[in-house]
Amino acid sequence: MVSIWRQTEQSPTPRPTSLRIVWRGVASAAGNCTSCVTTRVVRRGEKGKKMLQKLVYFTGALDFLIGAGTWGGALSNPQPGNFVAYMTLGAFLMMAAACLMWASKDMEKRAPVIFWQGLVRLTAVCSVLYAVPAGLSQPWEYALVVFDGAVGLTYVIGMARVTGCSPIELLQCKTTPTAQSA
């Protein structure tokens, strides 16, 4: 595997590209030995983009389960003051799941949806980091920090890389980077 740098029309900056040479075989014809060499350019970014797409889809699907679990908890043990909030939260989680799964199908155009979901997850991380030491939450919730923190950062950084937009542009729901003025 040989790494080369290539400049594309879509990206004015050089991007790393992998070049793989595949030997198909050697054939002998009329006493002469010929070889057939096929080259294929594999973009490193394409593999990472597919993995990110699968992560977004999978974590979105998990939100359906969490939303259903929230409903189940509200219905199995209804508490005054919490029932309506938990039912609404469950529906919101299912809506967020549907949006993530939808956005994963065209991340370039729907990146702000995923970016904002990353910010929601990072907000949950900050809330747990504040709440547990203050006695407002249980220590087991630190597990959320690890999972939601990793997923949230992946969403935020991944969408910036997929679109080439800055976080400020993604906050403004832009999907194409604005030209930098000199």
C-alpha positions in Angstrom: 0.0 0.0 0.0 1.5 3.3 -1.1 0.1 6.6 0.3 -0.1 9.6 -2.1 -1.5 13.1 -1.8 -4.1 14.1 -4.4 -6.0 17.3 -4.9 -9.6 17.0 -6.0 -12.1 19.4 -7.4 -14.4 19.1 -4.4 -11.6 19.9 -2.0 -8.9 22.5 -2.9 -6.6 21.1 -0.2 -4.7 17.9 -0.8 -6.3 14.9 0.8 -4.5 11.6 1.7 -5.3 8.8 -0.7 -4.3 5.2 -0.7 -3.1 3.5 -3.9 -3.2 -0.3 -3.9 -1.7 -2.3 -6.7 -3.3 -5.7 -7.3 -1.5 -8.3 -9.3 -4.1 -10.3 -11.2 -1.8 -12.9 -12.6 0.9 -13.8 -15.0 0.0 -15.4 -18.3 2.2 -16.9 -20.9 1.3 -16.3 -24.5 3.5 -17.5 -27.4 6.5 -17.8 -25.1 6.2 -14.3 -23.9 5.3 -13.6 -20.3 2.9 -10.8 -19.8 1.4 -9.5 -16.5 -1.8 -7.8 -15.9 -1.7 -5.0 -13.3 -4.8 -3.3 -12.0 -4.6 -0.2 -9.9 -7.4 1.0 -7.7 -7.5 4.2 -5.7 -9.2 3.8 -2.4 -10.0 7.0 -0.4 -9.3 6.7 3.2 -12.0 9.2 3.9 -14.7 7.0 2.2 -14.1 4.1 4.6 -14.3 6.4 7.6 -17.4 8.1 6.3 -19.2 4.8 5.9 -18.2 3.8 9.5 -19.5 7.2 10.7 -22.7 6.7 8.8 -23.2 3.3 10.4 -22.4 4.7 13.9 -25.0 7.5 13.4 -27.6 5.0 12.2 -26.9 2.5 15.0 -26.9 5.0 17.8 -30.1 6.5 16.4 -31.7 3.0 16.5 -30.5 2.7 20.2 -32.4 5.9 21.0 -35.7 4.1 20.0 -35.0 1.6 22.7 -34.1 4.2 25.3 -37.3 6.1 24.4 -39.4 3.0 24.8 -37.7 2.2 28.1 -38.5 5.7 29.3 -42.1 5.2 28.4 -42.1 1.8 30.1 -40.7 3.3 33.3 -43.3 6.1 33.3 -46.1 3.6 32.7 -45.0 1.0 35.2 -44.5 3.4 38.1 -46.4 6.6 37.4 -45.3 9.4 39.7 -47.0 12.8 40.0 -44.9 15.4 38.4 -42.8 12.9 36.5 -45.3 11.0 34.3 -45.9 13.7 31.7 -42.2 14.6 31.6 -41.1 11.0 31.1 -43.7 10.3 28.4 -42.7 13.4 26.5 -39.0 12.6 26.9 -39.6 9.1 25.5 -41.4 10.6 22.5 -38.6 13.1 22.0 -35.9 10.4 22.1 -37.8 8.4 19.5 -38.1 11.5 17.3 -34.4 12.1 17.7 -33.8 8.5 16.7 -35.8 8.9 13.6 -34.0 12.1 12.7 -30.6 10.5 13.2 -31.4 7.5 11.1 -32.8 9.8 8.4 -29.8 12.1 8.5 -27.3 9.2 8.3 -28.5 8.5 4.7 -27.2 11.8 3.4 -24.8 13.2 5.9 -23.4 16.0 3.7 -26.8 17.6 3.4 -28.2 16.7 6.8 -25.1 17.2 8.9 -26.6 19.9 11.2 -29.1 17.4 12.5 -26.3 15.1 13.5 -24.1 18.0 14.8 -26.9 19.2 17.1 -27.5 15.7 18.4 -23.8 15.7 19.3 -24.3 18.9 21.2 -27.2 17.3 23.1 -25.1 14.4 24.1 -22.2 16.7 25.2 -24.8 18.6 27.3 -25.8 15.4 29.0 -22.1 14.7 29.7 -21.6 18.2 31.3 -24.8 17.7 33.3 -23.6 14.4 34.8 -20.2 15.8 35.5 -21.9 18.6 37.5 -24.7 16.5 39.1 -22.9 13.5 40.5 -20.4 15.5 42.7 -23.2 17.8 43.8 -25.3 14.9 44.9 -28.0 15.5 42.3 -27.4 12.2 40.5 -26.1 8.7 41.0 -22.4 7.7 40.4 -23.4 5.0 38.0 -24.3 7.8 35.5 -20.6 8.3 34.9 -21.0 5.5 32.4 -23.1 7.9 30.4 -20.1 10.3 30.3 -17.9 7.7 28.5 -20.5 6.6 26.0 -22.3 9.9 25.3 -19.0 11.8 25.4 -17.4 9.6 22.8 -20.5 9.6 20.5 -21.1 13.4 20.9 -17.5 14.3 20.1 -17.6 11.9 17.1 -20.7 13.5 15.8 -19.4 17.1 16.2 -15.9 16.4 14.8 -17.2 14.0 12.1 -19.8 16.4 10.7 -17.2 19.2 10.6 -15.0 16.8 8.5 -17.7 15.5 6.3 -18.9 19.0 5.3 -15.7 21.0 5.7 -17.8 23.5 7.7 -16.7 25.1 11.0 -18.7 24.3 14.1 -20.1 27.9 13.9 -21.4 27.2 10.4 -22.9 23.9 11.5 -24.6 25.7 14.5 -26.2 27.9 11.8 -27.3 24.8 9.9 -25.0 25.5 6.9 -23.7 22.5 5.0 -21.3 24.1 2.7 -18.3 26.1 4.0 -18.3 29.8 3.3 -15.4 31.3 1.5 -12.8 32.9 3.7 -12.2 36.5 3.0 -8.6 37.6 2.6 
